[in-house]
Amino acid sequence: MSNVHSAHNNSASGSILGGFVRRFRERREMRRILSFDDRLLQDIGLSRGDIQRQSMRSLWND
């Protein structure tokens, strides 16, 4: 029984950590995209403001 309980806790921790890692990677990508010039951002349908607003979201929020 303790193995089942332990596995459940690890799974829950993994999903929280996984979400954090995903948001961290997203922010890294956003920083990279922000280095693009405005013309390239416009070509891919993004504005600098869109990216900045998205990057301001908390790492913990999904």
GUFI-642282 format. One record per residue (C-alpha): residue number from 0; residue in three letters; x, y, z. Coordinates in Angstrom, 2 decimals. Each point is the difference from the previous one (the first is absolute). Layout:
! GUFI-642282
n NUM, res Ala, c1 X, c2 Y, c3 Z
...
//
This chain:
! GUFI-642282
n 0, res Met, c1 0.00, c2 0.00, c3 0.00
n 1, res Ser, c1 2.80, c2 2.43, c3 0.75
n 2, res Asn, c1 1.43, c2 -0.49, c3 -3.51
n 3, res Val, c1 -3.30, c2 1.06, c3 -1.55
n 4, res His, c1 -0.16, c2 3.08, c3 2.21
n 5, res Ser, c1 3.60, c2 0.88, c3 -0.80
n 6, res Ala, c1 -0.56, c2 -0.40, c3 -3.76
n 7, res His, c1 -3.05, c2 2.25, c3 0.18
n 8, res Asn, c1 1.97, c2 2.74, c3 1.78
n 9, res Asn, c1 2.81, c2 -0.21, c3 -2.54
n 10, res Ser, c1 -2.50, c2 0.28, c3 -2.84
n 11, res Ala, c1 -1.57, c2 3.14, c3 1.48
n 12, res Ser, c1 3.40, c2 1.57, c3 0.62
n 13, res Gly, c1 1.08, c2 -0.88, c3 -3.51
n 14, res Ser, c1 -2.98, c2 1.78, c3 -1.55
n 15, res Ile, c1 0.64, c2 3.16, c3 2.02
n 16, res Leu, c1 3.69, c2 -0.08, c3 -0.87
n 17, res Gly, c1 -0.80, c2 -0.86, c3 -3.62
n 18, res Gly, c1 -2.27, c2 3.05, c3 -0.26
n 19, res Phe, c1 2.68, c2 2.22, c3 1.46
n 20, res Val, c1 2.63, c2 -1.34, c3 -2.42
n 21, res Arg, c1 -2.36, c2 0.49, c3 -2.93
n 22, res Arg, c1 -0.68, c2 3.65, c3 0.96
n 23, res Phe, c1 3.74, c2 0.58, c3 0.52
n 24, res Arg, c1 0.69, c2 -1.29, c3 -3.52
n 25, res Glu, c1 -2.84, c2 2.12, c3 -1.41
n 26, res Arg, c1 1.53, c2 3.10, c3 1.57
n 27, res Arg, c1 3.39, c2 -0.85, c3 -1.45
n 28, res Glu, c1 -1.62, c2 -0.28, c3 -3.44
n 29, res Met, c1 -1.83, c2 3.30, c3 0.50
n 30, res Arg, c1 3.29, c2 1.74, c3 0.78
n 31, res Arg, c1 1.42, c2 -1.43, c3 -3.20
n 32, res Ile, c1 -3.02, c2 1.14, c3 -2.01
n 33, res Leu, c1 0.23, c2 3.48, c3 1.53
n 34, res Ser, c1 3.44, c2 0.28, c3 -1.60
n 35, res Phe, c1 -1.68, c2 -0.13, c3 -3.45
n 36, res Asp, c1 -0.52, c2 3.34, c3 -1.74
n 37, res Asp, c1 -3.53, c2 1.43, c3 -0.23
n 38, res Arg, c1 -0.33, c2 -0.87, c3 -3.68
n 39, res Leu, c1 0.69, c2 -3.68, c3 0.62
n 40, res Leu, c1 -2.42, c2 -0.01, c3 2.96
n 41, res Gln, c1 -2.66, c2 1.50, c3 -2.24
n 42, res Asp, c1 0.68, c2 -2.67, c3 -2.64
n 43, res Ile, c1 -0.74, c2 -2.75, c3 2.53
n 44, res Gly, c1 -3.08, c2 1.81, c3 1.34
n 45, res Leu, c1 1.37, c2 1.15, c3 3.35
n 46, res Ser, c1 0.57, c2 3.35, c3 1.59
n 47, res Arg, c1 2.66, c2 0.81, c3 2.54
n 48, res Gly, c1 -2.78, c2 0.91, c3 2.45
n 49, res Asp, c1 -1.66, c2 -3.42, c3 -0.40
n 50, res Ile, c1 3.22, c2 -1.73, c3 0.91
n 51, res Gln, c1 0.76, c2 2.33, c3 2.91
n 52, res Arg, c1 -3.48, c2 -0.49, c3 1.48
n 53, res Gln, c1 0.34, c2 -3.76, c3 -0.26
n 54, res Ser, c1 3.45, c2 0.08, c3 1.59
n 55, res Met, c1 -1.34, c2 1.88, c3 3.01
n 56, res Arg, c1 -2.21, c2 -2.95, c3 1.01
n 57, res Ser, c1 1.18, c2 -1.73, c3 3.10
n 58, res Leu, c1 2.12, c2 -3.13, c3 -0.45
n 59, res Trp, c1 -2.47, c2 -1.80, c3 2.26
n 60, res Asn, c1 -3.16, c2 0.95, c3 -1.92
n 61, res Asp, c1 -1.14, c2 -2.10, c3 -2.92
//
